Amino acid sequence: MQQTCLLCGQYHSAQFALCHGCQQDLPWLGAHCLRCAQPLSIAGSTCGLCLQNNPIQQRTLALFDYHFPITPLIQQLKNNRPLLLADLFGKLLVSAVKTTYEGDSLPQALIPIPLHRKRLSQRGHNPSALIGFFAEQQLKIPCLHQVCKRIKNTPPQRGLNHEQRQKNLRNAFQLQQIDALKGITHIALLDDVVTTGATTQALAQVLKPHVERIDIWCVARTSL
């Protein structure tokens, strides 16, 4: 079936909403830290910051560096083309998961980073939840949308350093449905973009007492 490429506008018959050429030209994440996905010069290693701080997550899976043309595509996901971009990123994420988790156990549940109700009302959708919907359909892993709630309407994180982001997110999340985690030992948190990791760490801190392993899946990772 022919469709128009989101980036170059050419007709193509690729599985995704991008032609093969534009897919290859995307800023795919190269060598990176296994724990936080921060780009590194050597593949399969752990960065000094993770060795020092020992983050909660065991693995972070990120598809791209947060550079053009991923930046405008993420903005379209957040704003005017959510379903199309969520489908694209969901399919690409599923493909990466199947490769990355060869020989490793898949999470038993997915938890999208929740938005505060005011932000959700303004935007009309949660980008992470939409990606989770498509990932759930293809991986057959339940997406638990109501387990956690964002109870603090934090101001935008843009322009804040790591310490300021941590302070901004203190007590931002609350566990709502503990019973939904019964029998689940391994989960993955879903986000569209990870910058310093403060948001995912804040949510992971709430969930840590109830599961044995937490991974993070995201579309893009910002280089620090």
C-alpha positions in Angstrom: 0.0 0.0 0.0 1.4 3.3 -1.1 1.6 6.2 1.5 3.3 9.6 1.7 6.6 9.9 3.7 6.2 12.2 6.6 9.6 13.9 5.9 10.3 13.9 2.2 6.7 13.7 0.9 7.5 10.9 -1.6 5.2 7.9 -2.0 6.5 4.7 -0.7 5.4 1.2 0.4 7.5 0.9 3.6 5.9 -0.5 6.8 6.2 2.8 8.7 5.1 6.4 7.8 8.6 7.1 6.6 10.3 5.9 3.5 13.4 3.6 3.8 15.7 6.5 2.9 14.4 8.8 5.6 14.4 6.0 8.1 18.1 5.5 7.5 18.8 9.2 7.8 17.2 9.5 11.3 19.6 10.2 14.2 19.5 6.7 15.6 21.2 6.4 19.0 24.6 4.8 18.6 26.9 3.6 21.4 25.3 4.5 24.7 25.2 3.8 28.5 23.2 0.6 29.2 21.6 2.1 32.3 20.6 5.7 31.1 21.2 5.6 27.3 23.5 8.6 27.5 25.6 8.5 24.3 29.1 7.1 24.8 32.1 6.5 22.7 32.2 2.7 23.6 29.1 0.5 23.1 27.9 -1.9 25.8 29.3 0.1 28.8 28.0 2.1 31.7 28.7 5.8 32.1 30.5 7.2 35.1 27.4 9.0 36.4 25.5 5.8 36.6 28.4 4.0 38.2 28.5 6.7 40.8 24.7 7.2 41.4 23.4 3.7 40.6 20.0 4.7 39.1 16.9 2.7 39.8 16.4 1.4 36.2 18.4 -1.6 35.0 18.1 -0.7 31.3 17.1 2.3 29.2 16.1 1.7 25.7 16.1 4.9 23.5 15.7 5.0 19.7 17.2 8.3 18.8 19.3 11.3 19.7 17.0 14.2 20.2 18.1 16.0 17.1 16.5 17.1 13.8 14.2 15.7 12.4 13.2 13.9 15.5 12.6 17.2 17.4 9.8 18.4 15.0 8.3 14.9 14.9 8.1 14.8 18.7 6.4 18.2 18.6 3.8 16.8 16.2 3.3 13.8 18.5 2.6 16.2 21.3 0.4 18.5 19.3 -1.3 18.2 15.9 -0.6 14.6 14.7 -0.6 12.4 17.8 -2.1 9.2 16.4 0.1 9.0 13.3 3.3 9.7 15.2 2.4 7.4 18.1 1.8 4.6 15.6 5.2 5.3 13.9 7.2 5.5 17.2 5.3 2.6 18.6 6.2 0.4 15.7 9.9 1.5 15.7 10.0 0.9 19.5 8.6 -2.6 19.2 11.1 -3.4 16.6 14.0 -2.2 18.8 12.6 -4.1 21.9 12.5 -7.4 20.0 16.2 -6.9 19.1 17.4 -5.5 22.4 15.7 -8.0 24.6 17.0 -11.1 22.8 18.1 -13.4 25.7 16.5 -11.2 28.3 13.1 -11.2 29.8 10.5 -8.7 28.6 8.7 -6.5 31.1 5.4 -7.9 32.3 3.7 -4.4 32.2 4.2 -1.0 30.6 3.5 2.2 32.5 3.4 5.5 30.6 4.6 8.6 32.3 1.3 10.2 33.5 0.3 13.8 32.8 -1.3 16.0 35.4 -5.1 16.3 34.7 -4.7 20.0 33.8 -2.0 19.3 31.3 -4.0 16.4 29.9 -7.0 18.6 29.5 -5.1 21.3 27.7 -3.3 18.8 25.3 -6.2 16.4 24.9 -3.9 13.3 25.0 -0.8 11.8 26.7 1.9 11.1 24.1 3.5 8.4 26.2 0.1 6.7 26.7 -0.5 6.7 22.9 2.8 5.1 22.2 2.0 2.6 25.0 -1.2 1.7 23.3 0.5 0.7 20.1 3.3 -1.1 21.9 0.8 -3.0 24.0 -1.1 -4.2 20.9 2.1 -5.5 19.2 4.0 -6.9 22.2 0.9 -8.2 24.1 2.2 -6.6 27.2 -0.5 -4.8 29.3 -0.2 -1.1 29.5 -1.3 0.1 33.0 -2.6 3.6 32.7 -4.1 4.0 36.1 -1.4 2.6 38.4 0.2 6.0 39.0 -1.2 9.5 39.0 0.6 12.8 38.6 -0.7 14.9 41.5 1.6 17.9 41.2 1.2 20.1 38.2 4.9 20.9 37.7 6.0 23.8 35.6 7.8 23.0 32.3 11.2 21.4 32.8 12.8 23.1 29.8 15.8 25.2 30.9 16.2 23.6 34.3 19.3 21.7 35.4 19.2 18.2 36.9 19.0 19.4 40.5 16.2 21.9 39.6 14.3 19.2 37.8 14.5 16.9 40.7 13.2 19.5 43.1 10.5 20.4 40.6 9.3 16.7 40.5 9.5 16.0 44.2 6.2 14.3 45.3 4.8 14.7 41.8 3.6 11.1 41.5 1.4 9.0 43.6 0.6 5.2 43.4 -3.1 4.7 42.9 -3.7 1.0 42.2 -1.2 -1.2 44.1 -3.3 -4.4 43.3 -2.7 -3.9 39.6 1.0 -4.7 40.3 0.2 -8.0 42.0 2.4 -10.8 40.6 4.4 -8.3 38.4 8.1 -8.1 39.1 9.4 -6.4 35.9 8.0 -3.2 34.4 9.0 -0.6 31.8 8.3 3.1 32.1 7.4 4.8 28.8 8.3 8.4 27.9 8.6 10.3 24.7 11.9 12.2 25.5 14.3 11.6 28.4 16.6 14.6 29.1 18.2 14.3 32.6 16.0 11.4 33.6 14.5 13.3 36.5 10.9 12.5 35.5 11.4 8.8 35.1 13.5 8.6 38.3 10.7 10.3 40.2 8.1 7.8 39.0 10.5 4.9 39.4 11.1 5.9 43.0 7.3 5.5 43.7 7.2 2.1 42.0 10.5 0.7 43.3 9.1 -0.8 46.6 6.6 -2.9 44.6 8.6 -4.4 41.8 12.0 -6.0 41.4 13.1 -4.5 38.1 12.3 -1.3 36.3 13.4 -0.4 32.7 12.8 2.8 30.8 11.7 3.0 27.1 11.7 6.2 25.3 11.7 7.6 21.7 14.6 10.0 22.1 17.4 10.7 24.5 18.9 14.2 24.9 22.6 14.3 25.0 23.9 16.1 28.2 
